[in-house]
Amino acid sequence: KQEVTQIPAALSVPEGENLVLNCSFTDSAIYNLQWFRQDPGKGLTSLLLIQSSQREQTSGRLNASLDKSSGRSTLYIAASQPGDSATYLCAVRPFGGTYKYIFGTGTRLKVLA
Amino acid sequence: SQTIHQWPATLVQPVGSPLSLECTVEGTSNPNLYWYRQAAGRGLQLLFYSVGIGQISSEVPQNLSASRPQDRQFILSSKKLLLSDSGFYLCAWSPGGNQPQHFGDGTRLSIL
């Protein structure tokens, strides 16, 4: 059974710092992995999707990497800003002929001005 | 461009009352559709997903049901709400394949 873990659950950093958020999954048989951002009381916003054949994806100050063999993904945020404060969730879509996604519980990030 | 609409934004219902939450997607056809629940401090729990009209897969046995009466409409229902049904309900869609999921703004459901 696929399980997705995100550690730490919460993180506070000063503005301008580069940071890394972690996502681990137990079964390497995945189609893709997606990173989301969730602001309080809001829905999820898609940030990056990495297909199983890819190593990384970049969008602006965000870079997501995937190491399928070790069951890990990282989201790198460069030059963090207070506006980056949110909860970041990762989700994997396992192999198996379905379109289900398994989510981690998220990392709550606070960037201090 | 594609958009997803989910309503209502907030809902307060008494225990034992019925429920109907609606989600529609615009600007695409034959999307995969999803209902999730997010309890306070917990991750997203997949409740139902649908790959086509009338095709519903249930992930968690409970007193909720889902229907897809039209290609881009997904409805979450209950005949009798329980206290444990409280939470944040999110609808999502995906084109399928290796494409990302996109979420609506969610419905905050409180059961009294």
Chai-1 contact restraints between the chains, C-beta under 6 A:
chainA,res_idxA,chainB,res_idxB,connection_type,confidence,min_distance_angstrom,max_distance_angstrom,comment,restraint_id
A,N32,B,N98,contact,1.0,0.0,6.0,A-B,restraint_1
A,Q34,B,P100,contact,1.0,0.0,6.0,A-B,restraint_2
A,G43,B,L90,contact,1.0,0.0,6.0,A-B,restraint_3
A,G43,B,F103,contact,1.0,0.0,6.0,A-B,restraint_4
A,G43,B,G104,contact,1.0,0.0,6.0,A-B,restraint_5
A,G43,B,D105,contact,1.0,0.0,6.0,A-B,restraint_6
A,G43,B,G106,contact,1.0,0.0,6.0,A-B,restraint_7
A,L44,B,F103,contact,1.0,0.0,6.0,A-B,restraint_8
A,S46,B,P100,contact,1.0,0.0,6.0,A-B,restraint_9
A,S46,B,H102,contact,1.0,0.0,6.0,A-B,restraint_10
A,L49,B,P100,contact,1.0,0.0,6.0,A-B,restraint_11
A,Q51,B,N98,contact,1.0,0.0,6.0,A-B,restraint_12
A,Y99,B,N32,contact,1.0,0.0,6.0,A-B,restraint_13
A,F103,B,G43,contact,1.0,0.0,6.0,A-B,restraint_14
A,F103,B,L44,contact,1.0,0.0,6.0,A-B,restraint_15
A,T105,B,G43,contact,1.0,0.0,6.0,A-B,restraint_16
